[in-house]
Amino acid sequence: MAKRTLVRRVDNSARISYDDSTSEIIFERYNTATAAWEESLKINLPAKRITLIADVDDDLKINFGRTNKYALRYDSSTDSWVLSDEVNDKDCLEVGRNGAIKVRGSIEFI
């Protein structure tokens, strides 16, 4: 694997690398407890796929859409994923671990 570091924080706590063999951009953080680099996000350019590698004990939020109008958030207290409207500050949809989908508020079909 020909992996090259593209960007590294000054304190070496995080880095962004590129893997020539898989054409992936890899975001890594340094775990001081294990003294090893851990992958947290991979972007596979040919497959146009993003793989998020996160501890599910931690709450996680990913903003998306033009000017970050929406967010996908993992809520560890309910063990579910929540889609929210960031502009109006309201949750729209919740998907539980069992696949159950809950609609929060109203839905407008276009």
C-alpha positions in Angstrom: 0.0 0.0 0.0 1.4 3.3 -1.0 -0.1 5.6 1.6 1.0 9.3 1.6 0.2 11.8 4.3 -1.3 14.9 2.8 -2.1 17.0 5.9 -1.1 16.5 9.6 -1.9 18.6 12.6 1.1 20.3 14.3 0.6 18.2 17.5 0.3 15.0 15.4 -3.2 14.2 16.8 -4.8 13.9 13.3 -3.8 13.4 9.7 -5.3 13.0 6.2 -3.7 10.5 3.9 -4.2 9.2 0.4 -3.8 5.5 -0.5 -2.6 5.1 -4.1 -3.5 1.4 -4.3 -7.2 1.9 -3.4 -7.7 5.6 -4.4 -9.0 6.4 -0.9 -8.7 9.6 1.2 -8.3 8.5 4.8 -8.9 10.7 7.9 -7.1 9.3 10.9 -6.7 10.3 14.6 -3.9 9.2 16.9 -5.0 7.2 19.9 -2.5 7.9 22.7 -3.8 4.9 24.8 -2.9 2.4 22.1 -0.1 4.5 20.5 -1.5 3.8 17.1 -3.3 5.7 14.2 -7.0 4.9 13.9 -9.1 5.5 10.8 -12.2 7.6 11.4 -13.4 8.3 7.8 -12.6 6.9 4.4 -13.6 8.4 1.0 -13.3 5.9 -1.8 -13.1 8.0 -4.9 -13.7 5.4 -7.7 -16.8 4.0 -5.9 -18.0 7.4 -4.7 -18.5 5.9 -1.3 -17.9 7.4 2.2 -17.2 5.1 5.1 -17.6 6.5 8.5 -15.8 4.6 11.3 -16.9 5.9 14.7 -17.5 4.7 18.2 -21.2 4.2 18.5 -21.0 5.2 22.2 -20.3 8.7 21.1 -22.8 11.1 19.7 -22.0 12.1 16.1 -23.3 14.8 13.8 -22.6 15.2 10.1 -23.9 18.4 8.4 -24.7 18.3 4.7 -26.6 20.1 2.0 -25.8 23.5 0.5 -24.6 25.7 3.4 -25.1 22.8 5.8 -28.9 23.2 6.1 -29.4 19.5 7.2 -27.7 17.2 9.6 -27.6 13.4 10.3 -26.9 12.8 13.9 -26.4 9.6 15.9 -28.1 9.8 19.3 -26.5 7.3 21.7 -29.2 7.8 24.3 -31.9 6.3 21.9 -29.5 4.3 19.7 -30.9 5.9 16.6 -30.0 8.1 13.7 -31.9 11.4 13.4 -32.2 13.6 10.3 -32.7 17.2 11.3 -33.5 20.6 9.6 -30.7 22.9 10.9 -32.3 26.1 9.6 -35.6 25.6 11.5 -33.9 23.7 14.4 -36.2 20.7 14.3 -35.8 16.9 14.0 -37.6 15.4 10.9 -37.0 11.7 10.9 -35.6 9.1 13.3 -34.4 5.6 12.3 -33.9 3.1 15.1 -31.5 0.2 15.3 -34.4 -2.2 14.6 -35.2 -0.3 11.3 -38.2 1.4 12.7 -38.8 4.9 11.2 -40.4 7.6 13.2 -41.5 10.8 11.7 -41.1 13.8 13.9 -43.4 16.7 13.0 -45.1 16.9 9.6 -44.0 15.7 6.1 -44.7 17.6 2.9 -44.7 15.6 -0.2 -43.7 17.4 -3.4 
